[in-house]
Amino acid sequence: MTFPSDPHERLPRGDKNRRISLGVTREEMANTAGITVEQLHDYEHTQPDRQFSIAIARRVGAALETLQATRTPRVDNGPVPVNHAD
C-alpha cells in the first residue's frame, strides 16, 4: 500500500521531495514508475491549485514505495505517518 493510500491525496511537490531525498534521478524514477520523464516533470511541477493525473500519481506512489524499501534516504524525513480512519 502506498502513502497516502488514496492517490487523490498525493502531493506532487512532496513526491518530488521524496524522490530527491532518495537520490533518485528523474530518469530512474520515470523508468521505475513506467512513465516518461516528461510525464514525471509535469506531475512533479503541478501547482497546488491544479489537478494532476491520478494514473500518474498511482504509478509515482508505487515507485516511491519500491525505491524507499530498497534505498537509504539521504535525508531523514521521520517515520511514515499512519492513516487513521475517522
N, C-alpha and C positions, 0 to 999 in steps of 0.2 A: 504494500500500500504506500502511496506517495503522501508527502506532507506539503500542503494541505491535501486531504483526500478528494475534495471537490475541485476540479480544475477551474471552475468559475472563480474561485477564491485565490488563485495564484497571483503573485505579484511579479510581473516580468522583470522589473528592475532588481527585485530581490533574488530572482533566479539567476540573473546575470552576476550579482554579487556572490552567490553560492558557487557559480562556475569559476569565477576569478579566484575565490579563496581556495579552491582545489588545484589551481594552477592548470586548468584545462583550457586549451585554445578553442577558438570558435570552430575551427575545422574539426577538431576531435569531438567537440560537443555535438555539432551537427551530424557527424558520422554516427555517433552513439545513439542519437535521437532518431536517425533515419530521415533527416530533413536537410534542406540545402543551407549553406552558410547565409544566403540572403534571407531565407525564412527565419533563421535564428536571429539575424540582425534586426529584422523588422519586429519580431516578438520582443527581444530584449530592450528595444528602444520605444516601446509603446508607452505613451504618456498616461499618467494615472486616470485621466478622464476619458480615455479612448478604449474601445473594445479590441480584443485580440482573439485570435483563432483558438478555440477550445481544443481542437485536434492537435495543434502545435503545442499548446500548454500541457496536454496529457503526455506527449512524447518527451518534452523537455523535463517534466517532472519525473518520469520514469527513468530517464537517462541520468538525472541528478542523483536519484536514489542508488542506481547501479554504481555510479562513479564514487559516491560517498562511502559505499560499502567496501570499496577496494583501494581507496586513497586516504592519505592523511592530509587533512586540510592545512594550508599554510597559515590560516587564521583560525583561532578557536572561537566559534560562534556560540558556545554553550550547548547544553543538551537540546535535543529536538523536542519541541513542545508537544504535549499530548492533546489530541482532540477530545473535548468533553461534550457529551450530549447534554443539551439544556433541558 
